[in-house]
């Protein structure tokens, strides 16, 4: 096992970590450094619970091998979108409009919605639905209507 020292900009702060480039996924590394908001649901890249923004692109961190992540890449996780005392409007909307039941998929959906809003600050309901469809976000509890309501708010 050949370990690698890797520098990442995690939520705006440069952090050094040691990882196994052949074994570790980006999700493994994030969770190991305490960013446990990134959930691993399926482990195969089909549910979206592990979504993060890597160098401006929405990615599934559970299947993104760390060997394919460059030094000083910028990673934005759910923890970097808002704080417990200063929620991002998307996070507040998830609370206000009931975008959560079990909550497991919520971080992935919020990160996905944040990525959408970076590209399109005023999407239509159809554009939000299309975004969640093409990015394969899955919720088994509440369906998409309340989630789309949250993004529209």
Phi and psi in radians as a Rosetta constraint file:
Dihedral C 1 N 2 CA 2 C 2 CIRCULARHARMONIC -1.783 0.35
Dihedral N 2 CA 2 C 2 N 3 CIRCULARHARMONIC 1.931 0.35
Dihedral C 2 N 3 CA 3 C 3 CIRCULARHARMONIC -1.409 0.35
Dihedral N 3 CA 3 C 3 N 4 CIRCULARHARMONIC 2.698 0.35
Dihedral C 3 N 4 CA 4 C 4 CIRCULARHARMONIC -2.226 0.35
Dihedral N 4 CA 4 C 4 N 5 CIRCULARHARMONIC 2.397 0.35
Dihedral C 4 N 5 CA 5 C 5 CIRCULARHARMONIC -1.529 0.35
Dihedral N 5 CA 5 C 5 N 6 CIRCULARHARMONIC 2.254 0.35
Dihedral C 5 N 6 CA 6 C 6 CIRCULARHARMONIC -2.298 0.35
Dihedral N 6 CA 6 C 6 N 7 CIRCULARHARMONIC 2.343 0.35
Dihedral C 6 N 7 CA 7 C 7 CIRCULARHARMONIC -1.809 0.35
Dihedral N 7 CA 7 C 7 N 8 CIRCULARHARMONIC 2.246 0.35
Dihedral C 7 N 8 CA 8 C 8 CIRCULARHARMONIC -2.230 0.35
Dihedral N 8 CA 8 C 8 N 9 CIRCULARHARMONIC 2.585 0.35
Dihedral C 8 N 9 CA 9 C 9 CIRCULARHARMONIC -1.630 0.35
Dihedral N 9 CA 9 C 9 N 10 CIRCULARHARMONIC 1.759 0.35
Dihedral C 9 N 10 CA 10 C 10 CIRCULARHARMONIC -1.728 0.35
Dihedral N 10 CA 10 C 10 N 11 CIRCULARHARMONIC 1.956 0.35
Dihedral C 10 N 11 CA 11 C 11 CIRCULARHARMONIC 0.927 0.35
Dihedral N 11 CA 11 C 11 N 12 CIRCULARHARMONIC 0.655 0.35
Dihedral C 11 N 12 CA 12 C 12 CIRCULARHARMONIC 1.654 0.35
Dihedral N 12 CA 12 C 12 N 13 CIRCULARHARMONIC -0.050 0.35
Dihedral C 12 N 13 CA 13 C 13 CIRCULARHARMONIC -2.129 0.35
Dihedral N 13 CA 13 C 13 N 14 CIRCULARHARMONIC 2.307 0.35
Dihedral C 13 N 14 CA 14 C 14 CIRCULARHARMONIC -1.262 0.35
Dihedral N 14 CA 14 C 14 N 15 CIRCULARHARMONIC 2.266 0.35
Dihedral C 14 N 15 CA 15 C 15 CIRCULARHARMONIC -2.346 0.35
Dihedral N 15 CA 15 C 15 N 16 CIRCULARHARMONIC 2.426 0.35
Dihedral C 15 N 16 CA 16 C 16 CIRCULARHARMONIC -1.786 0.35
Dihedral N 16 CA 16 C 16 N 17 CIRCULARHARMONIC 2.428 0.35
Dihedral C 16 N 17 CA 17 C 17 CIRCULARHARMONIC -2.506 0.35
Dihedral N 17 CA 17 C 17 N 18 CIRCULARHARMONIC 2.794 0.35
Dihedral C 17 N 18 CA 18 C 18 CIRCULARHARMONIC -1.943 0.35
Dihedral N 18 CA 18 C 18 N 19 CIRCULARHARMONIC 2.293 0.35
Dihedral C 18 N 19 CA 19 C 19 CIRCULARHARMONIC -2.529 0.35
Dihedral N 19 CA 19 C 19 N 20 CIRCULARHARMONIC 2.894 0.35
Dihedral C 19 N 20 CA 20 C 20 CIRCULARHARMONIC -1.712 0.35
Dihedral N 20 CA 20 C 20 N 21 CIRCULARHARMONIC 1.838 0.35
Dihedral C 20 N 21 CA 21 C 21 CIRCULARHARMONIC -1.111 0.35
Dihedral N 21 CA 21 C 21 N 22 CIRCULARHARMONIC -0.413 0.35
Dihedral C 21 N 22 CA 22 C 22 CIRCULARHARMONIC -1.476 0.35
Dihedral N 22 CA 22 C 22 N 23 CIRCULARHARMONIC -0.450 0.35
Dihedral C 22 N 23 CA 23 C 23 CIRCULARHARMONIC -1.844 0.35
Dihedral N 23 CA 23 C 23 N 24 CIRCULARHARMONIC -0.728 0.35
Dihedral C 23 N 24 CA 24 C 24 CIRCULARHARMONIC -1.351 0.35
Dihedral N 24 CA 24 C 24 N 25 CIRCULARHARMONIC 2.452 0.35
Dihedral C 24 N 25 CA 25 C 25 CIRCULARHARMONIC -1.695 0.35
Dihedral N 25 CA 25 C 25 N 26 CIRCULARHARMONIC 2.926 0.35
Dihedral C 25 N 26 CA 26 C 26 CIRCULARHARMONIC -1.049 0.35
Dihedral N 26 CA 26 C 26 N 27 CIRCULARHARMONIC -0.683 0.35
Dihedral C 26 N 27 CA 27 C 27 CIRCULARHARMONIC -1.058 0.35
Dihedral N 27 CA 27 C 27 N 28 CIRCULARHARMONIC -0.736 0.35
Dihedral C 27 N 28 CA 28 C 28 CIRCULARHARMONIC -1.002 0.35
Dihedral N 28 CA 28 C 28 N 29 CIRCULARHARMONIC -0.817 0.35
Dihedral C 28 N 29 CA 29 C 29 CIRCULARHARMONIC -1.161 0.35
Dihedral N 29 CA 29 C 29 N 30 CIRCULARHARMONIC -0.779 0.35
Dihedral C 29 N 30 CA 30 C 30 CIRCULARHARMONIC -1.059 0.35
Dihedral N 30 CA 30 C 30 N 31 CIRCULARHARMONIC -0.799 0.35
Dihedral C 30 N 31 CA 31 C 31 CIRCULARHARMONIC -1.174 0.35
Dihedral N 31 CA 31 C 31 N 32 CIRCULARHARMONIC -0.614 0.35
Dihedral C 31 N 32 CA 32 C 32 CIRCULARHARMONIC -1.147 0.35
Dihedral N 32 CA 32 C 32 N 33 CIRCULARHARMONIC -0.520 0.35
Dihedral C 32 N 33 CA 33 C 33 CIRCULARHARMONIC -1.590 0.35
Dihedral N 33 CA 33 C 33 N 34 CIRCULARHARMONIC 0.158 0.35
Dihedral C 33 N 34 CA 34 C 34 CIRCULARHARMONIC 1.716 0.35
Dihedral N 34 CA 34 C 34 N 35 CIRCULARHARMONIC 0.071 0.35
Dihedral C 34 N 35 CA 35 C 35 CIRCULARHARMONIC -1.584 0.35
Dihedral N 35 CA 35 C 35 N 36 CIRCULARHARMONIC 1.257 0.35
Dihedral C 35 N 36 CA 36 C 36 CIRCULARHARMONIC -1.462 0.35
Dihedral N 36 CA 36 C 36 N 37 CIRCULARHARMONIC 0.034 0.35
Dihedral C 36 N 37 CA 37 C 37 CIRCULARHARMONIC -1.153 0.35
Dihedral N 37 CA 37 C 37 N 38 CIRCULARHARMONIC -0.442 0.35
Dihedral C 37 N 38 CA 38 C 38 CIRCULARHARMONIC -1.339 0.35
Dihedral N 38 CA 38 C 38 N 39 CIRCULARHARMONIC 1.907 0.35
Dihedral C 38 N 39 CA 39 C 39 CIRCULARHARMONIC -1.614 0.35
Dihedral N 39 CA 39 C 39 N 40 CIRCULARHARMONIC 2.595 0.35
Dihedral C 39 N 40 CA 40 C 40 CIRCULARHARMONIC -1.937 0.35
Dihedral N 40 CA 40 C 40 N 41 CIRCULARHARMONIC 1.849 0.35
Dihedral C 40 N 41 CA 41 C 41 CIRCULARHARMONIC -1.559 0.35
Dihedral N 41 CA 41 C 41 N 42 CIRCULARHARMONIC -1.158 0.35
Dihedral C 41 N 42 CA 42 C 42 CIRCULARHARMONIC -1.692 0.35
Dihedral N 42 CA 42 C 42 N 43 CIRCULARHARMONIC -0.504 0.35
Dihedral C 42 N 43 CA 43 C 43 CIRCULARHARMONIC 1.309 0.35
Dihedral N 43 CA 43 C 43 N 44 CIRCULARHARMONIC 0.102 0.35
Dihedral C 43 N 44 CA 44 C 44 CIRCULARHARMONIC -2.205 0.35
Dihedral N 44 CA 44 C 44 N 45 CIRCULARHARMONIC 0.152 0.35
Dihedral C 44 N 45 CA 45 C 45 CIRCULARHARMONIC 1.401 0.35
Dihedral N 45 CA 45 C 45 N 46 CIRCULARHARMONIC 0.375 0.35
Dihedral C 45 N 46 CA 46 C 46 CIRCULARHARMONIC -1.948 0.35
Dihedral N 46 CA 46 C 46 N 47 CIRCULARHARMONIC -0.129 0.35
Dihedral C 46 N 47 CA 47 C 47 CIRCULARHARMONIC -1.894 0.35
Dihedral N 47 CA 47 C 47 N 48 CIRCULARHARMONIC -0.433 0.35
Dihedral C 47 N 48 CA 48 C 48 CIRCULARHARMONIC 1.504 0.35
Dihedral N 48 CA 48 C 48 N 49 CIRCULARHARMONIC -0.007 0.35
Dihedral C 48 N 49 CA 49 C 49 CIRCULARHARMONIC -1.105 0.35
Dihedral N 49 CA 49 C 49 N 50 CIRCULARHARMONIC -0.417 0.35
Dihedral C 49 N 50 CA 50 C 50 CIRCULARHARMONIC -1.696 0.35
Dihedral N 50 CA 50 C 50 N 51 CIRCULARHARMONIC 0.215 0.35
Dihedral C 50 N 51 CA 51 C 51 CIRCULARHARMONIC -0.980 0.35
Dihedral N 51 CA 51 C 51 N 52 CIRCULARHARMONIC 2.360 0.35
Dihedral C 51 N 52 CA 52 C 52 CIRCULARHARMONIC -2.433 0.35
Dihedral N 52 CA 52 C 52 N 53 CIRCULARHARMONIC 2.908 0.35
Dihedral C 52 N 53 CA 53 C 53 CIRCULARHARMONIC -1.846 0.35
Dihedral N 53 CA 53 C 53 N 54 CIRCULARHARMONIC 2.034 0.35
Dihedral C 53 N 54 CA 54 C 54 CIRCULARHARMONIC -1.949 0.35
Dihedral N 54 CA 54 C 54 N 55 CIRCULARHARMONIC 2.004 0.35
Dihedral C 54 N 55 CA 55 C 55 CIRCULARHARMONIC 0.843 0.35
Dihedral N 55 CA 55 C 55 N 56 CIRCULARHARMONIC 0.770 0.35
Dihedral C 55 N 56 CA 56 C 56 CIRCULARHARMONIC 1.497 0.35
Dihedral N 56 CA 56 C 56 N 57 CIRCULARHARMONIC -0.048 0.35
Dihedral C 56 N 57 CA 57 C 57 CIRCULARHARMONIC -2.015 0.35
Dihedral N 57 CA 57 C 57 N 58 CIRCULARHARMONIC 2.421 0.35
Dihedral C 57 N 58 CA 58 C 58 CIRCULARHARMONIC -1.251 0.35
Dihedral N 58 CA 58 C 58 N 59 CIRCULARHARMONIC 2.187 0.35
Dihedral C 58 N 59 CA 59 C 59 CIRCULARHARMONIC -2.344 0.35
Dihedral N 59 CA 59 C 59 N 60 CIRCULARHARMONIC 2.720 0.35
Dihedral C 59 N 60 CA 60 C 60 CIRCULARHARMONIC -1.507 0.35
Dihedral N 60 CA 60 C 60 N 61 CIRCULARHARMONIC 1.899 0.35
Dihedral C 60 N 61 CA 61 C 61 CIRCULARHARMONIC -1.272 0.35
Dihedral N 61 CA 61 C 61 N 62 CIRCULARHARMONIC -0.327 0.35
Dihedral C 61 N 62 CA 62 C 62 CIRCULARHARMONIC -1.263 0.35
Dihedral N 62 CA 62 C 62 N 63 CIRCULARHARMONIC -0.411 0.35
Dihedral C 62 N 63 CA 63 C 63 CIRCULARHARMONIC -1.967 0.35
Dihedral N 63 CA 63 C 63 N 64 CIRCULARHARMONIC -0.026 0.35
Dihedral C 63 N 64 CA 64 C 64 CIRCULARHARMONIC -1.459 0.35
Dihedral N 64 CA 64 C 64 N 65 CIRCULARHARMONIC 1.799 0.35
Dihedral C 64 N 65 CA 65 C 65 CIRCULARHARMONIC -1.142 0.35
Dihedral N 65 CA 65 C 65 N 66 CIRCULARHARMONIC 2.408 0.35
Dihedral C 65 N 66 CA 66 C 66 CIRCULARHARMONIC -1.125 0.35
Dihedral N 66 CA 66 C 66 N 67 CIRCULARHARMONIC -0.427 0.35
Dihedral C 66 N 67 CA 67 C 67 CIRCULARHARMONIC -1.154 0.35
Dihedral N 67 CA 67 C 67 N 68 CIRCULARHARMONIC -0.319 0.35
Dihedral C 67 N 68 CA 68 C 68 CIRCULARHARMONIC -1.740 0.35
Dihedral N 68 CA 68 C 68 N 69 CIRCULARHARMONIC 0.233 0.35
Dihedral C 68 N 69 CA 69 C 69 CIRCULARHARMONIC -1.938 0.35
Dihedral N 69 CA 69 C 69 N 70 CIRCULARHARMONIC 2.151 0.35
Dihedral C 69 N 70 CA 70 C 70 CIRCULARHARMONIC -1.352 0.35
Dihedral N 70 CA 70 C 70 N 71 CIRCULARHARMONIC 2.640 0.35
Dihedral C 70 N 71 CA 71 C 71 CIRCULARHARMONIC -0.921 0.35
Dihedral N 71 CA 71 C 71 N 72 CIRCULARHARMONIC 2.476 0.35
Dihedral C 71 N 72 CA 72 C 72 CIRCULARHARMONIC 1.114 0.35
Dihedral N 72 CA 72 C 72 N 73 CIRCULARHARMONIC 0.363 0.35
Dihedral C 72 N 73 CA 73 C 73 CIRCULARHARMONIC -1.089 0.35
Dihedral N 73 CA 73 C 73 N 74 CIRCULARHARMONIC 2.606 0.35
Dihedral C 73 N 74 CA 74 C 74 CIRCULARHARMONIC -1.668 0.35
Dihedral N 74 CA 74 C 74 N 75 CIRCULARHARMONIC 2.202 0.35
Dihedral C 74 N 75 CA 75 C 75 CIRCULARHARMONIC -2.146 0.35
Dihedral N 75 CA 75 C 75 N 76 CIRCULARHARMONIC 2.191 0.35
Dihedral C 75 N 76 CA 76 C 76 CIRCULARHARMONIC -1.965 0.35
Dihedral N 76 CA 76 C 76 N 77 CIRCULARHARMONIC 2.138 0.35
Dihedral C 76 N 77 CA 77 C 77 CIRCULARHARMONIC -1.952 0.35
Dihedral N 77 CA 77 C 77 N 78 CIRCULARHARMONIC 3.084 0.35
Dihedral C 77 N 78 CA 78 C 78 CIRCULARHARMONIC -0.983 0.35
Dihedral N 78 CA 78 C 78 N 79 CIRCULARHARMONIC -0.588 0.35
Dihedral C 78 N 79 CA 79 C 79 CIRCULARHARMONIC -1.171 0.35
Dihedral N 79 CA 79 C 79 N 80 CIRCULARHARMONIC -0.388 0.35
Dihedral C 79 N 80 CA 80 C 80 CIRCULARHARMONIC -1.611 0.35
Dihedral N 80 CA 80 C 80 N 81 CIRCULARHARMONIC -0.061 0.35
Dihedral C 80 N 81 CA 81 C 81 CIRCULARHARMONIC -1.496 0.35
Dihedral N 81 CA 81 C 81 N 82 CIRCULARHARMONIC -0.611 0.35
Dihedral C 81 N 82 CA 82 C 82 CIRCULARHARMONIC -2.703 0.35
Dihedral N 82 CA 82 C 82 N 83 CIRCULARHARMONIC 3.100 0.35
Dihedral C 82 N 83 CA 83 C 83 CIRCULARHARMONIC -2.143 0.35
Dihedral N 83 CA 83 C 83 N 84 CIRCULARHARMONIC 2.851 0.35
Dihedral C 83 N 84 CA 84 C 84 CIRCULARHARMONIC -1.029 0.35
Dihedral N 84 CA 84 C 84 N 85 CIRCULARHARMONIC -0.514 0.35
Dihedral C 84 N 85 CA 85 C 85 CIRCULARHARMONIC -1.705 0.35
Dihedral N 85 CA 85 C 85 N 86 CIRCULARHARMONIC -0.139 0.35
Dihedral C 85 N 86 CA 86 C 86 CIRCULARHARMONIC -2.503 0.35
Dihedral N 86 CA 86 C 86 N 87 CIRCULARHARMONIC 1.338 0.35
Dihedral C 86 N 87 CA 87 C 87 CIRCULARHARMONIC -1.140 0.35
Dihedral N 87 CA 87 C 87 N 88 CIRCULARHARMONIC 2.545 0.35
Dihedral C 87 N 88 CA 88 C 88 CIRCULARHARMONIC -1.218 0.35
Dihedral N 88 CA 88 C 88 N 89 CIRCULARHARMONIC 2.621 0.35
Dihedral C 88 N 89 CA 89 C 89 CIRCULARHARMONIC -0.944 0.35
Dihedral N 89 CA 89 C 89 N 90 CIRCULARHARMONIC -0.573 0.35
Dihedral C 89 N 90 CA 90 C 90 CIRCULARHARMONIC -1.116 0.35
Dihedral N 90 CA 90 C 90 N 91 CIRCULARHARMONIC -0.762 0.35
Dihedral C 90 N 91 CA 91 C 91 CIRCULARHARMONIC -1.100 0.35
Dihedral N 91 CA 91 C 91 N 92 CIRCULARHARMONIC -0.738 0.35
Dihedral C 91 N 92 CA 92 C 92 CIRCULARHARMONIC -1.129 0.35
Dihedral N 92 CA 92 C 92 N 93 CIRCULARHARMONIC -0.685 0.35
Dihedral C 92 N 93 CA 93 C 93 CIRCULARHARMONIC -1.104 0.35
Dihedral N 93 CA 93 C 93 N 94 CIRCULARHARMONIC -0.629 0.35
Dihedral C 93 N 94 CA 94 C 94 CIRCULARHARMONIC -1.070 0.35
Dihedral N 94 CA 94 C 94 N 95 CIRCULARHARMONIC -0.616 0.35
Dihedral C 94 N 95 CA 95 C 95 CIRCULARHARMONIC -1.310 0.35
Dihedral N 95 CA 95 C 95 N 96 CIRCULARHARMONIC -0.889 0.35
Dihedral C 95 N 96 CA 96 C 96 CIRCULARHARMONIC -1.121 0.35
Dihedral N 96 CA 96 C 96 N 97 CIRCULARHARMONIC -0.718 0.35
Dihedral C 96 N 97 CA 97 C 97 CIRCULARHARMONIC -1.778 0.35
Dihedral N 97 CA 97 C 97 N 98 CIRCULARHARMONIC 0.224 0.35
Dihedral C 97 N 98 CA 98 C 98 CIRCULARHARMONIC 1.161 0.35
Dihedral N 98 CA 98 C 98 N 99 CIRCULARHARMONIC 0.736 0.35
Dihedral C 98 N 99 CA 99 C 99 CIRCULARHARMONIC -1.427 0.35
Dihedral N 99 CA 99 C 99 N 100 CIRCULARHARMONIC 0.304 0.35
Dihedral C 99 N 100 CA 100 C 100 CIRCULARHARMONIC -2.463 0.35
Dihedral N 100 CA 100 C 100 N 101 CIRCULARHARMONIC 2.432 0.35
Dihedral C 100 N 101 CA 101 C 101 CIRCULARHARMONIC -2.109 0.35
Dihedral N 101 CA 101 C 101 N 102 CIRCULARHARMONIC -1.384 0.35
Dihedral C 101 N 102 CA 102 C 102 CIRCULARHARMONIC -1.344 0.35
Dihedral N 102 CA 102 C 102 N 103 CIRCULARHARMONIC -0.502 0.35
Dihedral C 102 N 103 CA 103 C 103 CIRCULARHARMONIC 1.567 0.35
Dihedral N 103 CA 103 C 103 N 104 CIRCULARHARMONIC -0.143 0.35
Dihedral C 103 N 104 CA 104 C 104 CIRCULARHARMONIC -1.099 0.35
Dihedral N 104 CA 104 C 104 N 105 CIRCULARHARMONIC -0.704 0.35
Dihedral C 104 N 105 CA 105 C 105 CIRCULARHARMONIC -1.477 0.35
Dihedral N 105 CA 105 C 105 N 106 CIRCULARHARMONIC -0.209 0.35
Dihedral C 105 N 106 CA 106 C 106 CIRCULARHARMONIC -0.971 0.35
Dihedral N 106 CA 106 C 106 N 107 CIRCULARHARMONIC -0.816 0.35
Dihedral C 106 N 107 CA 107 C 107 CIRCULARHARMONIC -1.029 0.35
Dihedral N 107 CA 107 C 107 N 108 CIRCULARHARMONIC -0.726 0.35
Dihedral C 107 N 108 CA 108 C 108 CIRCULARHARMONIC -1.147 0.35
Dihedral N 108 CA 108 C 108 N 109 CIRCULARHARMONIC -0.697 0.35
Dihedral C 108 N 109 CA 109 C 109 CIRCULARHARMONIC -1.171 0.35
Dihedral N 109 CA 109 C 109 N 110 CIRCULARHARMONIC -0.748 0.35
Dihedral C 109 N 110 CA 110 C 110 CIRCULARHARMONIC -1.128 0.35
Dihedral N 110 CA 110 C 110 N 111 CIRCULARHARMONIC -0.762 0.35
Dihedral C 110 N 111 CA 111 C 111 CIRCULARHARMONIC -1.092 0.35
Dihedral N 111 CA 111 C 111 N 112 CIRCULARHARMONIC -0.720 0.35
Dihedral C 111 N 112 CA 112 C 112 CIRCULARHARMONIC -1.096 0.35
Dihedral N 112 CA 112 C 112 N 113 CIRCULARHARMONIC -0.803 0.35
Dihedral C 112 N 113 CA 113 C 113 CIRCULARHARMONIC -1.105 0.35
Dihedral N 113 CA 113 C 113 N 114 CIRCULARHARMONIC -0.670 0.35
Dihedral C 113 N 114 CA 114 C 114 CIRCULARHARMONIC -1.071 0.35
Dihedral N 114 CA 114 C 114 N 115 CIRCULARHARMONIC -0.759 0.35
Dihedral C 114 N 115 CA 115 C 115 CIRCULARHARMONIC -1.092 0.35
Dihedral N 115 CA 115 C 115 N 116 CIRCULARHARMONIC -0.717 0.35
Dihedral C 115 N 116 CA 116 C 116 CIRCULARHARMONIC -1.041 0.35
Dihedral N 116 CA 116 C 116 N 117 CIRCULARHARMONIC -0.845 0.35
Dihedral C 116 N 117 CA 117 C 117 CIRCULARHARMONIC -1.175 0.35
Dihedral N 117 CA 117 C 117 N 118 CIRCULARHARMONIC -0.419 0.35
Dihedral C 117 N 118 CA 118 C 118 CIRCULARHARMONIC -1.152 0.35
Dihedral N 118 CA 118 C 118 N 119 CIRCULARHARMONIC -0.633 0.35
Dihedral C 118 N 119 CA 119 C 119 CIRCULARHARMONIC -1.504 0.35
Dihedral N 119 CA 119 C 119 N 120 CIRCULARHARMONIC -0.596 0.35
Dihedral C 119 N 120 CA 120 C 120 CIRCULARHARMONIC -2.491 0.35
Dihedral N 120 CA 120 C 120 N 121 CIRCULARHARMONIC 1.644 0.35
Dihedral C 120 N 121 CA 121 C 121 CIRCULARHARMONIC -1.164 0.35
Dihedral N 121 CA 121 C 121 N 122 CIRCULARHARMONIC -0.288 0.35
Dihedral C 121 N 122 CA 122 C 122 CIRCULARHARMONIC -2.335 0.35
Dihedral N 122 CA 122 C 122 N 123 CIRCULARHARMONIC 1.144 0.35
Dihedral C 122 N 123 CA 123 C 123 CIRCULARHARMONIC -1.290 0.35
Dihedral N 123 CA 123 C 123 N 124 CIRCULARHARMONIC 2.726 0.35
Dihedral C 123 N 124 CA 124 C 124 CIRCULARHARMONIC -1.455 0.35
Dihedral N 124 CA 124 C 124 N 125 CIRCULARHARMONIC 2.946 0.35
Dihedral C 124 N 125 CA 125 C 125 CIRCULARHARMONIC -1.029 0.35
Dihedral N 125 CA 125 C 125 N 126 CIRCULARHARMONIC -0.711 0.35
Dihedral C 125 N 126 CA 126 C 126 CIRCULARHARMONIC -1.122 0.35
Dihedral N 126 CA 126 C 126 N 127 CIRCULARHARMONIC -0.662 0.35
Dihedral C 126 N 127 CA 127 C 127 CIRCULARHARMONIC -1.192 0.35
Dihedral N 127 CA 127 C 127 N 128 CIRCULARHARMONIC -0.650 0.35
Dihedral C 127 N 128 CA 128 C 128 CIRCULARHARMONIC -1.136 0.35
Dihedral N 128 CA 128 C 128 N 129 CIRCULARHARMONIC -0.821 0.35
Dihedral C 128 N 129 CA 129 C 129 CIRCULARHARMONIC -1.033 0.35
Dihedral N 129 CA 129 C 129 N 130 CIRCULARHARMONIC -0.776 0.35
Dihedral C 129 N 130 CA 130 C 130 CIRCULARHARMONIC -1.076 0.35
Dihedral N 130 CA 130 C 130 N 131 CIRCULARHARMONIC -0.758 0.35
Dihedral C 130 N 131 CA 131 C 131 CIRCULARHARMONIC -1.019 0.35
Dihedral N 131 CA 131 C 131 N 132 CIRCULARHARMONIC -0.866 0.35
Dihedral C 131 N 132 CA 132 C 132 CIRCULARHARMONIC -1.119 0.35
Dihedral N 132 CA 132 C 132 N 133 CIRCULARHARMONIC -0.573 0.35
Dihedral C 132 N 133 CA 133 C 133 CIRCULARHARMONIC -1.189 0.35
Dihedral N 133 CA 133 C 133 N 134 CIRCULARHARMONIC -0.919 0.35
Dihedral C 133 N 134 CA 134 C 134 CIRCULARHARMONIC -1.211 0.35
Dihedral N 134 CA 134 C 134 N 135 CIRCULARHARMONIC -0.422 0.35
Dihedral C 134 N 135 CA 135 C 135 CIRCULARHARMONIC -1.658 0.35
Dihedral N 135 CA 135 C 135 N 136 CIRCULARHARMONIC 0.104 0.35
Dihedral C 135 N 136 CA 136 C 136 CIRCULARHARMONIC 0.913 0.35
Dihedral N 136 CA 136 C 136 N 137 CIRCULARHARMONIC 0.783 0.35
Dihedral C 136 N 137 CA 137 C 137 CIRCULARHARMONIC -1.336 0.35
Dihedral N 137 CA 137 C 137 N 138 CIRCULARHARMONIC 2.315 0.35
Dihedral C 137 N 138 CA 138 C 138 CIRCULARHARMONIC -2.106 0.35
Dihedral N 138 CA 138 C 138 N 139 CIRCULARHARMONIC 2.366 0.35
Dihedral C 138 N 139 CA 139 C 139 CIRCULARHARMONIC -2.309 0.35
Dihedral N 139 CA 139 C 139 N 140 CIRCULARHARMONIC 2.180 0.35
Dihedral C 139 N 140 CA 140 C 140 CIRCULARHARMONIC -1.666 0.35
Dihedral N 140 CA 140 C 140 N 141 CIRCULARHARMONIC -0.088 0.35
Dihedral C 140 N 141 CA 141 C 141 CIRCULARHARMONIC -1.773 0.35
Dihedral N 141 CA 141 C 141 N 142 CIRCULARHARMONIC -0.909 0.35
Dihedral C 141 N 142 CA 142 C 142 CIRCULARHARMONIC -2.047 0.35
Dihedral N 142 CA 142 C 142 N 143 CIRCULARHARMONIC -0.091 0.35
Dihedral C 142 N 143 CA 143 C 143 CIRCULARHARMONIC 1.317 0.35
Dihedral N 143 CA 143 C 143 N 144 CIRCULARHARMONIC 3.140 0.35
Dihedral C 143 N 144 CA 144 C 144 CIRCULARHARMONIC -1.586 0.35
Dihedral N 144 CA 144 C 144 N 145 CIRCULARHARMONIC -0.334 0.35
Dihedral C 144 N 145 CA 145 C 145 CIRCULARHARMONIC -0.968 0.35
Dihedral N 145 CA 145 C 145 N 146 CIRCULARHARMONIC -0.931 0.35
Dihedral C 145 N 146 CA 146 C 146 CIRCULARHARMONIC -1.142 0.35
Dihedral N 146 CA 146 C 146 N 147 CIRCULARHARMONIC -0.507 0.35
Dihedral C 146 N 147 CA 147 C 147 CIRCULARHARMONIC -1.216 0.35
Dihedral N 147 CA 147 C 147 N 148 CIRCULARHARMONIC -0.713 0.35
Dihedral C 147 N 148 CA 148 C 148 CIRCULARHARMONIC -1.168 0.35
Dihedral N 148 CA 148 C 148 N 149 CIRCULARHARMONIC -0.683 0.35
Dihedral C 148 N 149 CA 149 C 149 CIRCULARHARMONIC -0.979 0.35
Dihedral N 149 CA 149 C 149 N 150 CIRCULARHARMONIC -0.730 0.35
Dihedral C 149 N 150 CA 150 C 150 CIRCULARHARMONIC -1.072 0.35
Dihedral N 150 CA 150 C 150 N 151 CIRCULARHARMONIC -0.805 0.35
Dihedral C 150 N 151 CA 151 C 151 CIRCULARHARMONIC -1.160 0.35
Dihedral N 151 CA 151 C 151 N 152 CIRCULARHARMONIC -0.692 0.35
Dihedral C 151 N 152 CA 152 C 152 CIRCULARHARMONIC -1.138 0.35
Dihedral N 152 CA 152 C 152 N 153 CIRCULARHARMONIC -0.585 0.35
